[in-house]
Amino acid sequence: MRSPHGLDSFLRVFASSKPQEPDKGSQQVSSRDLQSPVQVLADLAAITTLGVAAGLSYQLLTHGSLGDISDFAAIGLTVALLCAAIGKILDGTKAGVVTTGFDRLARHLRVWSIAFAALVFILFALKAGSDVSRGSVLLFFLLGLPLIGAWRMFSPKVLAPLAHRIGYAARDLIVIGDINDTNMDAFVRTLSAIGQKPPTVVRFHSNCDTMAWHRELKNLVARTIERAHDLRHGEVYLCAGSLSAGRLRAIERALSILPRAIYVVPDAQTASLVRCRPTSIGAQIAVEIRREPLNRTQRAIKRLLDLVLAGTALLFTAPFLLGVALAIKLDSRGPVLFHQTRNGYRGVPFKILKFRTMHVQEDGAVVRQASRGDTRVTRIGRFLRKSSIDEMPQLLNVLAGQMSLVGPRPHARAHDELYAREIENYEVRQHVKPGITGWAQVNGLRGETATIDQMDRRIEFDLWYAVNASLLLDLEIMARTFIEIVRHGRPQRQIV
């Protein structure tokens, strides 16, 4: 569960990288704001408009007519999309960097040049060069250097507050530091100065003996996990202050269970040990020591996959599901669907849906798991449970955003309360959406969990998934689930 970009490599290297005072006159904006939908759409509109204006102007000056506006709009939109894609690639993982107007101008000159080089290649590859006015493209390029450059320098300062007001980039940050660390107070003020919402601050005592430190570390981790449980996505910043390397490593190892990006914010002395490029936040620097499992774009893709696959599955299996519903109704008295309250993402309760397989519907303080030969199971229910067809209505939970196709299986709330008391860090699994299938299930940990030890083993796999989630891992889990369906005639059996 340790990140390859760990604290050991951070402390092992040497260079000078002291934080600099920000230029008060510069147009400081977080690079995350440069990727907001508001800024991206405004950039697309500005570049496309300039492309149309450049084309019409060139045609009017050289031919005395305006020409076909759709051709110029197509060129402008193509360049705009290329700039957006190239900028995203060049930015890499620098989502938290604070940029000045001159930073953005330098970035624009590079992106603009690469975008037009790509445009020329595309026109050549499509053999469309003869259909496009080379003069208008050249004028577009030359005008864009200063005009779009000025736009990129000054527009983010105006549009960033608008993006914040509509809720974009609302990251819930957690700042951790020693109670006497003045560097942490300065860092919190810096976050506020660049427009971030006030972070959640967790303080601890580091200047204590070994016995007291173990208690302090355990308490620190518990409080951090508790606060992160109720917050949206965001980074954890660990202010190093005067922490020893050993205690800094201990905190990093203990917090690695959280599925959040973790940064170390060193003091000036520690900063001199940093050779890798740090992230600048005002006058402070932070070094990422572990990345968030899924960034914003990857979470959007995961959600899109959920919607497409779940929607397609429901569409093609609708007649079959209606037949199952009819069979349940004819087999025994009661509703077709079973629903039970379970804790989802961040512990938010929701009603999970399944085809009813029992004569009872338990949803309260006491919920008894089904066991082999359970007399509560109906005749049709035995087949539905054996084949896992009873899980299929959860595709509706996926469409509603309460679940994902892949994630830790949600448990009945009564079981959650029991396991949370008995299993350390149990709630961390709720930092990601629950799923229909998961890493534990494809590794053979399915069915009844009669003992705490059995559940503890399953939770190990759930926690590993929470901090190592990726789109490729999700695809692997779905593929392995499908293989099990084909091989055994039934998917991995889920917990009740």
N, C-alpha and C positions, 0 to 999 in steps of 0.2 A: 504493500500500500504506500510505500515511500516514493516520492517523486524523483525522477532522474535529475531534476533541477533542484537538488536539495541544499540544505544549509551547510553541509560539510564542504562542498565545492565553493560556496560563497565565502566561507571563512578561510579557505586554503589559499586564496589568491591575493595578490598585492598590486596596488596602483593608487594613484591619487584621484579622487573624485569627490571634492567637497561641494556641498550645496551652495548655490549662488543666490544672491538676493534678486528677486524678480524686478524687471524693469517696469516701473510704475506706469510708464506711458504706453507700454505694449498692450496689444489687444489679446489678453490671455483668455483662452478657451480650452476646455478639456478636449482631447482628440475624440473622446466618446461622442461629444456633441457634433463633431464633424460627420459622424456616421448616423445621426438621427434621421428619421424619415422626413422631418421638416427641412433639414439642411439638404438632404439628398434630392428631394423633389424640387427645391428651390434652385439647386445647382443644375438639374436637368433642364428646368425651364429657362434659366439664364443662358446656358450654353446653346440650347436649341434656338432660342430667340436671336442670339448673336449670329448663329449659322444662317438663319433666314435673312437677317439684315445684311450680312456680308454678301450673300449670293444676289439679293435683289439690287444692292448698291453696285456691285460689279457689272451686272447685266445692264443696269440703267446707264452707267458711265460708258460702257463699251459698245452696247448695241441699241441704246435708246429705248429699251423695253424692259419689263420686269421679269419676264421668263416664267417658268413653272415653279411656283412656290413650294409644291410638294417635294420636288427634288432637293431643294435647299433645306427643307425641314427634315428630310430623311438623313441628309449628311449631318446636320446639326445634332439630331437625336443619336445617331451612331457615335459621334464623337463624345457626346455627353455620357452615353452608356459605357464607352471605352474608358473614359476618365474615372467613372465610378468604380469599375472593375479593377483598373490598374491601381487606383488609390487604395482600394481595399487590400490588394496583394502587397503593396509596398508598406502599408501600415502594420501588417502582420498582427502581433499580439499587443501593440502599444495602445491599448484601449484607455489607459489611465493617464497618458502623458498630457501635460499642460503645454499648449502651443501658443506662441506669440504670432502677431501678424506677419513678421518676417519669416518665421518658420513655415507658415502656410504659403507665403509667396514662393519660397524656395521649393517647397513640395509641388506647387502648381506648375512651375517651370519644367520640372522633371516629368510630371504626369502628362502635361500638355504635349511635350515633345514626343513622348512614347506613344501617346494616343494617336497623333497624326502619322507617325511611322507605321502604326498598326493599320490605320485607315488606308494608307497607300498600299500596303500589302494586301488588304482585303479587296480593294478595287482591282489590283493586278490579278489576284487569284480568281476573281469572278469575271475577269475580262470586261470590267465595266468602266475602265478608265476613259474610253472614248465618249461615254455618255455623260460624263461629269466635267464641268468646267474647271480646268486646273487653275485658272486665274482666280475664280471665286473661292476655291479651297485654300489657295495661298493667302488671299486676303483674309479669310476666316482665321487662318493660323496666326497671321501677323497681328490682327486686331485682338485676338484672344490673349496674346501674351501679356499686354498691359491691362486690358479691360477685365478679363476673367481673373487676372492676378489681383487686381484691386478688389474685385468681388470676393475673392477667397480671403483677402486680408481683413475686410471689414464686416461682411455679412454675418459670419458666425457670432459675432458679439451681439448682434441684434436678434438673430434667430434662436440662439441657445436658450434665452429665457422663455421664449415661446414653446420650445420643445419641452422644457421643464414643466411649464404650466399644464400641458396636455398629458403629462405623465411619463414621457419618454425619458430614459436614462435615470429613472428614479431607483437608484441602487441603494440598498440598505447596507451601509458599511459598518463594520465592527472594528473598533480600535482598542488594542490591548496594551497595557503598560504598567510599570511600577507606579505605586501611589505617589512617589516622590519624584517622578520623572518629569521635569519641566519641558523636555523635548516633546513629550506627548501632548502637553497642553498647546504648545506652539503648532504641532501638527494638526490638531483639531481646529485651531483657528484658521490654519491655511486651507483646510477643506471648505470651511465656511466662506472664505474669501474668494474661492474660485467657483462658488455657486452650488457646491454639493449640499445635500440636506444634512442636518446634524447627525453624526454617527452615533451608534450605541457604544458607549465606553465601558470597558471592563478593567478595573484596577486590581492589582494584587501586591503583596509584599514579597520582594525578592531578597531583601537584606535580612535573612534569618538563618538559623542553623539547619543542618541536614534533616533532622526529624520534622521540624516545623515546615521545611520546604516541601516535603512529600505531601503533607496535608494541604499546603497552599496550592501546589500544582494541581492536585485532584479537585480542589474547590474551584480553581480557575477554569479548568476544562469543563466542569459541570455547568458553571454559570455561562460560559461561552456557548456551549451546545444548547442550553435552555433558551438563551436569547436568539441564537441563530434559527431555532425551530420556528419562531414566530415572525421571522423577517423574510422579505423577498430576497432574490438573488443579489449578491454583492460580495465584495472582497473583505478579507480579514487583514488588518494591518497590525503587526506586532512591533511596537516601539522598543528597540533593543536597549536604549539607555545605557546603564552601567551593568547590564546583565553579563555574567560570565558566559564563556562559550558553552560550557557544559549545561548550564541551566537554559540557555537559549535553544540548544539542541533538544533538551528534554521537552520544552514547550512545543517546539516544531513537531516532534514525534507524536506527542499527545494530541495535538490539533490536526494531524494529518488525516484523522478519521472524518473530518468535516468535508463535505463535497463543495468546497469553496476555494477560490484562489487565495493564497496566503502570501503576503508581502512582509518583509522585514524593513522597518524604518530605522536605520542606524543613526547614532550620533556622529559628530564630526570625526571622532577617533576611529569608530568602526567603519565609517565611509571610506577611510583611507585604505581599507583592505579590499575594496571592491574593484575588480578588474572588468567584470561584465558590465554592459551598459545599464545604468539604473533608470528607473522611471522617475521623472521630475514631477513634483506636486508643489507648485509655488517655490518656496525657498527650501523645501525638504526633498529628500530622495527616498525612494522605496525600491527594494529588489524583490522580484517575484521568486519565491522558493518552491512553489507548487501551483500548478494551473488548475482552474476550475474545470471539472470534468466535461461540461458542455457549455460553450459560450452561447451568446444570444442567437446567432445565426444557426448554430447546430440545434438549439432547442426549437427554433422555428421550423427547421427541416423535420425534426422528430415529430412535431405536432402535425405537420403536413402529411407525413407518412401515416400517422395514426388515422387522420381523417380520410385519406384516400383508401387505405387498406381496409379499415373498419367499414366504411361506407360501401365499398365494393363487395365485401363479404356479406354484408346484410342484404344488399340488392340481389345477389345471385342465390342466396340461401333462403330468401323470404318464403317461397312455397314450402320448403322443407320445414322451416321453423313453425309455420302455421300448422303443418301436419303434426309436429311434436306437441304443440299447444292443444290440439284437438285430442290427441292420445292421452295427455295428462288429465284433461277434463273428463274423459270417458272412464279413466282408470280409478279415480278417487275423488271425493268431495274436496273442495277447496279452490283457491285461486291458481291460475296457471303459473304466475311468477312468484318466486320467493324473493323478498327484499329484507335486508338486514343493515343496520347502521354500522358502518366501519369508518375508521380514521384514515383519511387520505393524506394528500400533500400538506405538510406543515400541521398535521393533526386535525385538519378540518373534516368534520364528519360528513358522510354522504351515504345514500342508500344504494348498496350494491344489488344488482339484479341477477337472478339465476332462474332457471326453470325449477319449479317446485319438485323435489324428489322425496319429501317426507310428509307424514300426516300432520306434523307440527311445524310452527314457524316461531323459532326462538329468537328474541331480540331484546335482551334486557341485561340485568346484572349477572345472570347465570345462563351460560350457553354451553351445552354439552356437545363435544365433537362427535361426529359419526364414527362408528367403529365397525369392524367386520361382523357381519350378521346382525346389524342393528335392526330391531323390529320396527323402528319408526320409519324406515325406508319403504316406499311404495313399490309395487311390482314394476311399473314402468321406470320408477326412480332408480332401480338397481342398474338397468341398462344405461340410463342417461348418465349416472355417476361413473360407471365403468368406462364409458366412451368419452366422458367429459363434455358431452353435448349440453349438459346443464349449465355450463359456463358461457355459452354463446350469447345470451342476452347482455353480457357485460360489454359487448361491442357498443351498446347504447351508452354505457358509462364512459367509454372511450370517446364517442362522438360528443358527449356533453363536457368533456375536458376533465372529468373526475378521475379517470384512469388513463393509462397508456397501454399499448399492446405489450410492452416490455417494462418490467419493474418489479420491485418486491411485492409479493402477494399481500393484500390487506387482510388483517385478522379482525374477528369480532371485537368490539370495544371491551368486552369483559375480559377477553384474553390479552388484549393490549395492556390493560391495567396490571394483570398478573405478571406478564413477561417483563414489563417495565420495572417492576420491583425486583425481579430475580436476575435479569440479564443486563449487564453493564452496557451503556450506550445504545440500548434498544431503540430509542426514539430517533436515532440518526437515520434509520431507514426511511423515516417519514420526510426526510429532506429532499426526496425525489418522489415523483408520482408513482402510485402503486400500479401493478401491471396484471395482465391476464396470465402471462407466463414470465418466468424470470430466471436469473442465473442459478439460483438454488434448485429450481425445478428441473432444469436440463442437466444438472449434475446429480440427479437421483434423489434429491431431498424433497420428497413429496409425500402426500398421504397424511395419516394421523400422526400427531406428535404427542405421545402419551406422557412423556417426561420432559422436564426442563432441559436436560442434557440434549435430547433430540432437537428441541427448539433452538437451543444455543448454537448447535452446529449449523442449522439453517440460517440463523441470523448472521453468522460469520460470512456466509456467501452473500446475503442481502447487503451487508455493510461493505463488502468488497465491491459489489456492483455500484453502490451509491457513490463511492469515491473514484471509481474507474470507468464510469459510464461513457460510452462513445457510440456514434452511429454504427460503426463497424461491429461493435460488440452486440448491439441490438439486432443487427442483421444476422449475426452468427446465432444468437439465441433463437430468433424466429426460424432460421433454417434448421437448427437442431430439433426444435419442437416439431416442425413439419416432418422431418425424417422419422422421428419417433411415432408420429401418427401413421405414416406409411408402413413402418417396420412392424409395429405391434398392433396396428388397428385402433390405437387410442393414443392421445397425447399424454404428457406427464400429468399425473394425478395431482390436483391442487388441494391445499388445505381448505377445510370447510369454513 
